[in-house]
Amino acid sequence: MSASVSQYEKLGVDAAKKDVRQVFGAIVDNEYPNAFVNIITHPTRPEVVCTQHMDGDGSKFVQRLLMQAEGLGPGIIGPAVVDAIEMNLGDIAASGFVDGPVIFTDTININSINVPKKNIMQELANAFSNALDLYRHFGFNIYFLGGETADLPDQVKSVVFDIAVYAETRKSNIISGNVQPGDKIYGFASDGQAKWEKMPNSGLMANGSTLARFVEMHPIYSKRYPYLIRDKESFRGNCTVDSDVAQWLISPTRHWSIVIKMIVEALQQRNIFHMLHGISINTGGGATKICHIGNGIVYHKVMPEPPALFQRIQTDSGESWRNMFEIFNCGVGIDVVGEDAPEFADVLEVVSEQTGVALYSLGFCEENNKAQNKIVLDTPYGLFDDYY
């Protein structure tokens, strides 16, 4: 099946970010090309590697601002901190950065004419404090050095919130992406309720928010808050800010870094860390994000039934299911790839039980006869085998 232009692309978003990789791939320093993030040897300590990663909560902040403007605060803005941190800390954890120092800063570009700057800053500050406490409770050596808040009324309509993370670890701790034919693929659910979460998670994470918001929220909000939409566009749905769907759209990204840290430590305690070959955080690229690790591999995955939010977005947008699985994680937040061994599977099952996050046995890896990766998804809505 050939891919059609997605509704997401028509809204101006490249789900797989292929253009970015093509433009910058050749100039980025990276000594571990099969790992999930870019890694280099520390300039003065050859036994140590380091990484720096920058990301944010995407356009999810817009949904939070909409709901805050309609009087649903306080507490609406703060969870954006979890999204932004996990879009960084989760990614670097997927390459093994779970035990060394983690230092992060933030950037807030804001239009204080349109949005309540002081209120937003206070919510974010409170959320940072709570997040740091949680990560430290789970053993992260994490520090926040502040950042930059820029008033940019000519460039920004509302708020852009990003975080940069720097981390170090020993080379022996790296998850290098050495995926092998015969490896098994497991997945942890993006929805449900982890034991540290205060309410069930819709599974959205921090990708696809633009499409979800445009097709679900009621057009009346476009008229009330024109600074939250693009020119000549409008929301197209029938959901109000007090609906279940609106709450689903701000459900924060799961703390994948915590799950991964527990996996890594359990494998190390059993002296089978070498069985772990790769981890993918299924954000940009959705269920196909696993293509970013390893080399020359065909990933065969049997996908579970997507949670309710993704089914609703597909119905309301008319997006093909082929594209839905590339835009959204569709219920599987991370993929874990390792040896087909009972002791490896047992560790994942134990972590699933300890965290309350459901575990799936998704599929297997085989060699690709081309020097690239390929993903084959067997889904409840068809077989899709044209992801590269």
Secondary structure, 3 states (H helix, E strand, C coil): CCCCCCHHHHCCCCCCCHHHHHHHCCCCCCCCCCCCCCCEECCCCCCEEEEEEEEECCCHHHHHHHHHHCCCCCCCCCCHHHHHHHHHHHHHHCCCCCCCEEEEEEEEEECCCCCCHHHHHHHHHHHHHHHHHHHHHCCCEEEEEEEEEEECCCCCCCEEEEEEEEEEEEHHHCCCCCCCCCCEEEEEECCECCCCCCCCECCCCCCCHHHHHHHHECCHHHHHCHHHCCCCCCCCCCECCCCHHHHHCCCCCCCHHHHHHHHHHHHHHCCCHHHEEEEEECCCCHHHHHHHCCCCEEEEEECCCCCHHHHHHHHHHCCCHHHHHHHCCCCEEEEEEECCCHHHHHHHHHHHHHHCCCEEEEEEEEECCCCCCEEEEEECCEEEEEEC
